[in-house]
């Protein structure tokens, strides 16, 4: 008898219902309407276990991400007026408060929108771009189409023009990161989904797919590097050796998603290899769950939180394992999906107040009761629930 937990249509239906019910009746009600800032606009997202506000500062990432998620639900689940209105509050806050005079976006602002911090990289722009694209689809607003394209162009120019973005390190040890390449791929995918095909988007995706496979994927070591030298070689120091399993697994599902869109078996194979290697590198065989960081050579990792269990890698693993199973039919991916689903909902979920805790100790005990902060908002977890539910309802 098969041990595949997804080998029967009835199980598909039950699991799809589980994801949809958790999204709409557990996660959405935790965040809304309490996180909508009716006084200043945008979202208050630094929330404790019961949803009480622990800090009124606003992450610019969160304003874009939460707007995108609400608009995606509006576009694909149900056209609810409140979802659209709340998302437009987020977009209006971004437009009014979150752009500097040079066109770049801030990272961290006060509740009223006064700037606190602006980082050297441009991820705020990527999250705003996908939110504007989803708004364009929801409303047909031509200005949102224009803003999405402008912000994508700005994001790619800032990240890939030599010498434009201030370097993280001196030129004594140059490195390039997986992050800009996987984010360009994902952002382009969202713009394509909401605005339609565009040769420029395809060109950027092709470039990033090539660079990820050529520079960051290491078949000899069976891993995906987070940072490498510009020629793809490994930099044998703490920052160069550190692996980020959750990040690599997220990149894997972006590539699997693209493989499915293009019906490209080579991309599907690449995404599965990345998932296979980083699952084995990242899964904690003793306590369960995914480690934050590992060293490529098994040496000690510098970051003291390396063995904690953060919420978002587990959400990315839910998507990656389910998508790999849908595309290949291989039982191990269904087994891994059930493994990460069971562990995550046992340890991250809060039956009393809803949503997931963000941060666990290695053994799965809760590190603190935070449900939202500058990094965690209404994004990774609802995205995983939404994507997995839709995937189970779709035949490939």
C-alpha positions in Angstrom: 0.0 0.0 0.0 1.3 3.5 -0.9 2.3 5.7 2.0 2.0 8.8 -0.2 -0.3 11.1 1.8 -1.6 12.8 -1.3 -2.3 9.8 -3.5 -6.1 10.0 -3.4 -8.4 12.7 -4.8 -10.3 12.7 -1.5 -7.1 13.7 0.3 -6.6 16.5 -2.2 -10.0 17.9 -1.4 -9.6 17.7 2.3 -6.1 19.3 2.2 -7.3 22.1 -0.1 -10.2 22.8 2.2 -7.8 22.8 5.2 -5.6 25.5 3.5 -8.5 27.6 2.4 -10.2 27.4 5.8 -7.0 28.2 7.7 -6.4 31.2 5.4 -9.9 32.7 5.5 -11.1 31.7 9.0 -7.8 31.8 11.0 -5.2 34.0 9.4 -7.2 36.8 7.7 -9.4 37.4 10.8 -6.2 37.7 13.0 -4.9 40.6 10.8 -8.1 42.3 9.7 -9.6 44.7 10.3 -7.4 45.3 13.4 -4.2 46.0 11.5 -5.7 48.7 9.3 -4.6 52.1 10.5 -7.8 54.2 10.1 -6.1 57.3 11.4 -2.9 57.5 9.3 -3.4 54.9 6.6 -1.5 51.7 5.8 -1.1 48.9 8.2 -0.1 48.4 11.9 1.6 45.0 11.8 3.8 44.7 14.9 1.4 42.5 16.8 1.6 40.3 19.9 0.0 36.9 20.3 -3.6 38.3 20.8 -3.3 40.9 18.1 -2.5 43.8 20.4 -0.1 46.4 18.9 3.4 46.3 20.4 5.0 48.9 18.2 3.3 51.5 15.8 6.3 51.8 13.5 5.7 50.6 9.9 7.8 48.4 7.7 7.7 49.6 4.1 8.1 46.0 3.0 4.9 45.2 5.0 2.9 47.9 3.4 3.6 46.6 -0.1 3.4 42.9 0.9 0.1 43.2 2.8 -1.4 45.3 0.0 -0.3 42.6 -2.6 -1.7 39.8 -0.5 -5.1 41.5 0.0 -5.3 42.3 -3.7 -4.3 38.7 -4.7 -7.1 37.4 -2.5 -9.5 39.9 -4.1 -8.4 38.9 -7.6 -8.4 35.1 -7.2 -10.6 34.1 -4.2 -13.4 36.6 -3.9 -13.9 40.2 -4.9 -14.5 41.7 -1.5 -14.8 45.4 -1.3 -13.1 45.6 2.1 -10.0 43.7 0.8 -9.7 46.2 -2.1 -10.2 49.2 0.2 -7.7 48.0 2.8 -5.1 47.4 0.0 -5.7 50.8 -1.4 -5.0 52.3 2.0 -1.6 50.5 2.0 -0.8 51.8 -1.5 -1.9 55.3 -0.7 0.4 55.3 2.4 3.3 54.0 0.2 2.8 56.8 -2.3 2.4 59.5 0.2 5.1 58.7 2.7 7.5 56.0 1.6 9.5 57.5 -1.3 12.5 59.6 -0.8 13.4 62.6 -3.0 15.7 60.5 -5.1 13.0 58.0 -6.1 14.2 55.3 -3.8 11.9 53.9 -1.0 12.5 53.9 2.7 12.6 50.7 4.7 11.2 51.8 8.1 8.9 54.7 8.9 6.9 56.0 11.9 3.2 55.4 12.1 2.6 58.8 10.6 5.1 58.1 7.8 8.2 60.0 8.9 11.3 58.2 7.6 13.4 56.3 10.1 15.6 54.1 8.0 16.6 53.7 4.4 18.6 50.6 3.4 21.2 50.3 0.7 19.2 47.6 -1.2 15.9 48.0 -3.0 13.5 45.3 -1.9 10.8 47.9 -0.8 10.6 48.7 -4.5 10.0 45.0 -5.5 7.2 44.6 -3.0 5.6 47.8 -4.0 5.8 46.8 -7.7 3.9 43.6 -7.2 1.2 45.4 -5.1 0.7 48.0 -7.9 0.5 45.2 -10.5 -2.1 43.3 -8.5 -4.0 46.6 -8.1 -3.9 47.2 -11.8 -5.5 43.8 -12.3 -8.1 44.4 -9.7 -9.1 47.9 -11.0 -7.7 48.4 -14.5 -6.0 51.5 -13.1 -3.5 52.7 -15.7 -1.4 54.6 -13.2 -0.9 51.3 -11.2 0.4 49.6 -14.4 2.8 52.4 -14.9 4.0 52.4 -11.2 4.5 48.6 -11.3 6.7 48.8 -14.3 8.6 51.9 -13.1 9.4 50.2 -9.8 10.5 46.9 -11.4 12.8 48.9 -13.7 14.2 50.8 -10.7 14.7 47.6 -8.7 16.6 45.8 -11.5 18.7 48.9 -12.3 19.6 49.4 -8.7 20.5 45.8 -8.1 22.3 45.0 -11.3 24.1 48.2 -12.5 27.7 47.9 -11.4 28.7 50.5 -8.8 25.2 51.9 -8.4 24.1 50.2 -5.2 26.6 50.8 -2.3 28.5 47.6 -1.6 27.8 45.6 1.6 31.5 44.9 1.9 34.7 46.6 0.6 36.2 45.5 -2.6 38.8 43.4 -0.7 36.3 40.5 -0.9 33.6 41.1 -3.4 30.5 38.8 -3.3 27.1 38.7 -5.1 23.9 37.3 -3.6 21.2 34.9 -4.4 18.6 37.3 -3.1 18.4 39.9 -5.9 18.2 37.2 -8.6 15.4 35.2 -6.9 13.5 38.4 -6.1 13.8 39.6 -9.7 12.5 36.3 -10.9 9.5 36.3 -8.5 8.7 40.0 -9.1 8.8 39.5 -12.9 6.5 36.5 -12.5 3.9 38.6 -10.5 4.0 41.4 -13.1 3.5 38.8 -15.9 0.6 37.2 -14.0 -1.2 40.6 -13.5 -0.1 42.7 -16.4 0.6 40.1 -19.2 3.6 38.8 -21.0 6.4 41.2 -21.7 9.7 40.5 -23.5 11.6 42.6 -20.9 10.2 40.6 -18.1 11.2 37.4 -19.9 14.7 38.7 -20.5 15.2 39.4 -16.8 13.9 36.0 -15.8 16.1 34.3 -18.3 19.1 36.1 -17.0 18.4 35.3 -13.3 17.6 31.7 -14.0 20.9 31.4 -15.8 22.9 33.1 -13.0 21.2 31.1 -10.2 22.0 27.8 -12.0 25.5 28.8 -13.1 26.8 30.7 -10.1 24.9 29.6 -7.0 23.9 25.9 -7.6 26.8 23.6 -6.7 26.2 20.0 -7.8 29.6 18.9 -6.5 28.6 20.0 -3.0 24.9 19.3 -3.5 23.8 22.7 -2.1 22.7 26.2 -3.1 24.9 29.0 -2.0 23.5 32.2 -0.5 26.6 34.4 -1.5 29.4 33.7 -3.9 32.3 35.5 -5.5 31.4 37.2 -8.8 32.7 34.2 -10.7 30.6 31.8 -8.6 33.5 30.5 -6.5 33.0 29.9 -2.8 34.4 32.5 -0.5 35.9 30.5 2.4 34.9 32.8 5.3 31.8 33.0 7.5 29.6 35.0 5.2 30.7 33.1 2.1 30.1 29.6 3.6 26.7 30.3 5.2 23.8 28.5 3.7 20.2 29.7 4.1 18.0 26.7 3.5 14.7 28.6 3.7 15.9 31.1 1.1 17.2 28.4 -1.3 13.9 26.4 -0.9 12.0 29.6 -1.7 14.1 30.1 -4.8 13.5 26.5 -5.7 9.8 27.0 -5.9 10.1 30.1 -7.9 12.0 28.1 -10.4 9.5 25.2 -10.3 6.7 27.7 -10.8 8.6 29.0 -13.9 9.2 25.5 -15.1 5.5 24.8 -14.9 4.6 28.0 -16.7 7.0 27.3 -19.5 6.5 23.5 -19.5 10.3 23.3 -19.2 11.5 20.0 -17.8 15.1 21.3 -17.3 13.8 24.0 -15.0 11.6 21.6 -13.1 14.7 19.3 -12.6 16.7 22.3 -11.4 14.1 23.3 -8.9 13.8 19.8 -7.6 17.5 19.4 -7.2 17.7 22.7 -5.2 14.8 21.5 -3.0 16.3 18.0 -2.5 19.7 19.3 -1.5 18.6 22.1 0.8 15.9 20.0 2.5 18.6 17.5 3.4 20.9 20.4 4.5 18.2 22.2 6.4 15.9 19.7 8.1 16.7 19.1 11.8 16.6 15.3 12.1 16.6 15.5 15.9 13.9 18.0 16.7 12.2 18.6 13.3 11.8 21.8 11.5 14.2 23.8 9.3 17.4 25.4 10.6 17.9 29.1 9.8 21.5 28.7 8.7 24.1 26.0 8.0 27.7 26.0 7.0 28.5 24.6 3.6 31.4 22.5 5.1 29.7 21.6 8.3 31.7 24.1 10.4 30.2 26.4 13.1 27.9 29.2 11.8 28.6 32.7 13.0 25.0 33.8 13.6 23.8 32.9 17.1 20.2 32.2 16.0 21.4 29.6 13.4 19.5 26.7 15.0 16.2 28.6 15.6 13.1 27.8 13.6 11.6 30.9 11.9 8.1 30.8 10.4 8.9 31.7 6.8 11.2 28.9 5.7 8.4 26.5 6.7 5.9 28.3 4.6 8.3 28.3 1.7 8.8 24.5 2.2 5.0 23.9 2.2 4.9 25.5 -1.3 8.0 23.9 -2.7 7.3 20.3 -1.6 3.7 20.4 -2.8 4.6 22.0 -6.1 7.5 19.5 -6.7 5.0 16.6 -6.0 2.4 18.1 -8.4 5.0 18.4 -11.1 6.8 15.1 -10.7 4.4 12.8 -8.8 7.3 11.6 -6.7 6.1 10.3 -3.4 9.0 11.8 -1.3 7.7 15.3 -2.0 4.3 14.4 -0.7 5.9 12.8 2.3 8.1 15.9 2.9 5.0 18.2 2.5 3.1 16.3 5.2 6.2 16.2 7.4 6.7 20.0 7.3 2.9 20.7 7.5 2.5 18.5 10.6 5.5 19.9 12.4 4.7 23.5 11.5 1.1 23.4 12.6 2.0 21.6 15.8 4.6 24.2 16.8 3.9 27.5 15.1 0.1 27.6 15.1 -1.8 29.2 18.0 -5.3 27.7 18.3 -6.4 30.3 20.8 -5.7 33.5 18.9 -5.0 32.3 15.3 -2.0 32.8 13.0 1.5 31.5 13.5 4.1 32.5 16.0 7.2 33.8 14.2 10.1 32.5 16.2 10.7 29.1 17.9 13.7 27.6 19.7 15.4 24.6 18.1 13.1 22.2 20.0 10.0 23.9 18.7 9.1 25.8 21.8 8.0 29.4 21.4 10.8 31.9 21.7 8.5 34.8 22.1 4.8 35.6 21.4 5.4 38.0 18.5 3.0 37.4 15.5 4.1 40.5 13.5 7.1 42.8 13.3 9.3 44.6 10.8 9.9 41.2 9.0 6.7 39.2 9.7 3.4 40.5 8.5 0.4 39.3 6.4 2.6 37.8 3.7 4.6 34.5 3.9 2.0 32.5 5.8 -1.1 33.6 3.9 0.8 33.3 0.6 1.6 29.7 1.4 -1.9 28.8 2.4 -3.3 30.6 -0.7 -0.8 29.0 -3.1 -1.1 25.5 -1.7 -4.9 25.6 -1.7 -5.0 26.7 -5.3 -2.4 24.2 -6.3 -4.4 21.3 -4.9 -7.4 22.5 -6.8 -5.5 22.6 -10.1 -4.6 19.7 -12.4 -1.2 19.9 -14.1 
